[in-house]
Amino acid sequence: MIGMLTGTCLMAGTGEAIIDVNGVGYLVQCGSRTLGAMGIGGMISIHVETHVREQAITLYGFAHEEERAWFVRLQSVQGVGPKAALAILDILSPGEILSAASLGDKTAFARASGVGPKLAARIATELAGKPPPVGRGFQPTLTPPSGGTPSEAMRNEGLSDMQLRNDAVSALVNLGIGQSDALRAVASAYNTFSDDPPVDDLIRVALKEMSN
């Protein structure tokens, strides 16, 4: 199984990229967020989820481990295949997926291409109250064509809020609040801020949400 690829990006087209690793070109299926961060000719490292089928071996690539982990989690819902999971990750960051699931927001999932109302409702229902998936614990980053260091935005886009939510949920759970209630309260509280708040403020508002 392939879990990560590091090499030169030879092509980044619609839905796929070719990564040259020591002279072997790997065709990798990717969402638009990952493809948009790639630079032709640049060295990149991406997380890979390998699907082995009778007819083919397919590689799915992600800029961030959290995205790969959610790609797997989404497919645990009946009716969600790789194409639908990638479509959801194209419009929702990992933190936004957690928020939508915690609040039962089926309309958020229905915005993804190929995800109808019934499937969106099933996703929201089956993921509700569940903690975020646990990844593999390491984080390679995409590198621009110049070979320089990726920008902070490239490294953390859509992911800083995930850690913030996790910290707030953990704090509420430590206070004796149930996991599903904590997830729902933090998701609701987070939506009241225009930018990522300090974790103490998020916890305070989440506790207020629970008292209403």
ABEGO torsion letter per residue (X at the ends): XBABBBBBBABBBBGBBBBBBGGBBBBBBBBAAAAAABBBGBBBBBBBBBBBBAABBBBBBBABAAAAAAAAAAAABBGBBAAAAAAAAAABBAAAAAAAAAAGBAAAAAABBGBBAAAAAAAAAAABGBBBBBBAGBBBBBBBAAGBBBBAAAAABGAAAAAAAAAAAAAAAAAGBBAAAAAAAAAAAAAABABBBBAAAAAAAAAAAAAX
